[in-house]
Amino acid sequence: MSAVSTTGELQAIADRIVAQAKKGEQIEAFVSRAHETEVRVYEGDVEHFVSAQSQGINVRVISNGRTGTSYAGTLDESAFAEVLAEARENAELGSVDEWAGLAEPDGVAVVEQELWNEKLAAYPTARKIELTKELERLTLGIDSRVRIDSADYSDASVESAFATTKGIRVSGRENGCYTSVSTLADDNGETQTGWGFAVGKYPDEFDLTKAARDGVDRATRLLGAVKPATKRTTVVLDPFVTASFLSIIGSTLNGEAVSKGRSIFANRLGEAVASPVFTLIDDPTDSRAYSATDIDGEGLAARRNVLMRDGVLQMFIHSSYSARRAQTASTGNAIRSNGTPGVGCLALQVGLGTKSQQELIADIDDGVLIQSVLGIHSGVNAISGDFSTGASGLMIRNGVTAEPVREFTIASTLQRMLLDIVAVGADIDWLPMSAVGVSLVINDITMSGV
Amino acid sequence: MHGAVANGFSRLFGMTMTDLSHEIDASILARVLAAGRATGADFSEIYIEDKRSTSAGLDDGKVEQVTSGRDRGAGIRVIAGDTTGFAHTADLSESGLLAAAGAAAAAAAQGGGGVYTVAFGPMVRQSVNSVRVVPSSVAKSRKVELLMQANDAARSIDGAIVQVSVGYADSMKRILVANSDGVFATDEQVRTIFRINAVANGDSGMQTGYESLGHTMGFEMFDDNDVAELAARAARQAIVKLRARPAPSGAVPVVIKCGSGGVLFHEACGHGLEADLVAKGASVYKDRRGELVASPLVTLIDDGTMTAEWGAIGIDDEGHVSKRNVLIENGVLTEYMWDYIRARNESRPQTGNGRRQSYSHLPMVRMTNTFVLNGTQDPEDIIKNTPSGVYVAKLGGGSVETATGDFVFGMTEAYLIENGEITEPLREGNLIGNGPQVLKDIDLLGNDFAMGGPGTCGKDGQGVPVGDGQPTLRVKSLTIGGTAA
């Protein structure tokens, strides 16, 4: 990836497009350029090495209350006029929407973060390959029952510039990297799978030993897993599973969904919607978060928002559009897409408890530790609130983990799960996801097996 | 700088159906492929894509989104021994392509080096379908009109319908693949899709209904399909579920309606029959060719040639003509699905299953349209012969862990079966089973084969369009993930 910034060039393109606005017309232009590297190692050799460059321009036009958008995956000079013309044409077809409009500058200051790491930008390719091989070697050295599916390294750098007729002008660049290993463990003709990963601002911060150990432990501890009996029980969600759960909860707090009658939490501001031990925060300004960022999808400052405090619903998240509809202000939660921006959480985290996972398990006589979930996208409906997902993990008996179990589901409703949270762990894990990982103990879940 | 692709952005959105080979100088391709092998690689390939798309979305009674897009670029793959180097670029000039080829070659470098020339075979121009109405020839206002029709139809079903969102999208993807083995092929893939989401509100909270229609065809899709009818179905689904009770928990017999459950096979065995997963020992179906892996009732096909179906392709994304492949015949595993690399490693022909999401992705083994052939039973008899169980009328998505064979799929419309009759509607949930076991547990197979709705299959971060289908069938035991005892 290039260490030379070209954000000025991208800003000039965005400015030029916005400058073409006609009287009464609002225009937003987003211009970006990205570079990605991907290394996959298998059996000591590079299986593939990907070096990828992409670029693009997105234009949104709002005219007489109608919105149109257009994009092209190029920064070819000849494309700019066409993309703008197409967005204008599309705007003629949209419905008149009294709330349509670009974000107004709101004076909220950007929280300075170090989103660009020069050491990552300058990191030699050969060492990226070497560390991926090292991760594979470390993983294979721990347990002879373990094979590797793949060891991967991935990094990306993005430069972008944003301009609007409302006077918002921002540009910047970010980069990030992670490495992961996908494992297979065999015993007695049976195979189980696991994974481990490491994140860091640049590769020298990776804890490869931990990634290897996690990859081995996750796969080997499921060997001999059986299908459990059907019953109601207490679950401990492993940090990785909690992160998926938090993302779903975050989606129910989308202010646009609330306005459109699609949120189970509509009309419940100020009420206790979760257990008192649960505090949910969206904080993209915490630079420890993998998805930390300084601006949202409409160019407003990203900010820390407390969504639930001690179980009480504090607020919904908004873009400028959903905020206008709800007669409130944007919370800096616009999410970019190829069309009109949506609304979403940027970097979720929770108020931490005091116990390690082991200590949480010690408090449970009878339960199950959920190591991984399968099909959370197909079994959870954030509108009806039904929650049902495939799972595997370890039974918990008398305060310690016991036999491995697989091929079962866990089910409840999102509302009940939030109220049934009995403890949040202290074992925070910064995952390469938009939500943090931490152990979560939830009562009264239906485990469906034999 | 010599432009490899002759048309610039002047024709950006005025699209016509010309195959990409008319816009590309074959001698440039040959030079790029030669450059890819300059460091001693044994294979180089260029994949050029030019995709134009339009989408429109209605929500809350308003047309909120009308978007146009264009993605155009080339991916260059170079293979040296077991190492693949890949680079992609949106710069289709000769210098841009040569730079990408150099990057890919460096990535795959294994020493050696040399000068190569590429002699292309006769060009294969395999267009997946004969599109009657190219979507770009239809006024966008007509597309927007469809959204409104669907919205009105869904809302008119019942006052309990409180929200409706509707989406329309079309895309025309022109691809060209050339490689150092002399493959030179093009395809034009036109897809059109329409989706409706309805929300109903009742005493027990909100419920959702979803219907979609998608084909590898143009705007003529709407000649034979009424969006109002589709919308009404989505609305009724949401309304019916307002009186749904929690789904049972535990193992029960499950009857799956025709045309709704192909995703079961996609997950239970489709992914496990992909040669890349098999080669790494990450599939329960490894080393099982010739063995009985399913009920003898089951014959499973993957067929990229099914014109108009969502997973249809003229050529795969490695330039090979799509095929109809029998994967399981009368319960016996006959064949895996293959891409170029895995087939080469085994010195066998590939099967037209090398696919990629876009020019910026590496190809790998993927399904196309995957389906189970008809059995002989009357579907009504299947239900009558099931004293108690669950009837799944519509399935959602699914996932599989291929190494263990455990898989799940969601049920978005399901009912109890009591005394051989369909009775109460059930709330949503996942079902879980183990692929090899579930395939053996299929004990009744109907004669009412139908293809299902359009799907997107995700693997290793890439999504590709796939189709699926099956007749009504019964699995004698599947674990259902509800909350009721």
Interface residues (C-beta under 8 A of the other chain):
Chain A: Y42 D45 V46 E47 H48 F49 V50 S51 A52 Q53 S54 Q55 T67 G68 T69 S70 Y71 A72 G73 T74 L75 D76 S78 A79 E82 V83 E86 A87 E89 N90 A91 L93 G94 S95 D97 R147 D149 S150 L184 E190 T191 Q192 T193 K227 T230 S259 K260 G261 R262 I264 N338 G339 T340 L374 G375 H377 S378 G379 N381 I383 S384 G385 D386 S388 T389 G390 S392 R406 E407 F408 T409 I410 A411 S412 T413 T446 M447 S448 G449 V450
Chain B: G8 F9 S10 L12 F13 S55 A56 G57 L58 D59 D60 G61 K62 V63 E64 Q65 V66 T67 S68 G69 R70 D71 R72 G73 G81 D82 T83 T84 G85 F86 A87 H88 T89 A90 A103 A104 A107 A108 K140 S141 V144 V162 Q163 V199 N201 G205 M206 Q207 T208 K241 A247 S249 G250 A251 K280 G281 A282 V284 S360 L362 G396 G397 G398 S399 V400 E401 A403 T404 D406 F407 V408 F409 G410 R427 E428 G429 N430 L431 I432 G433 N434 T479 I480 G481 G482 T483
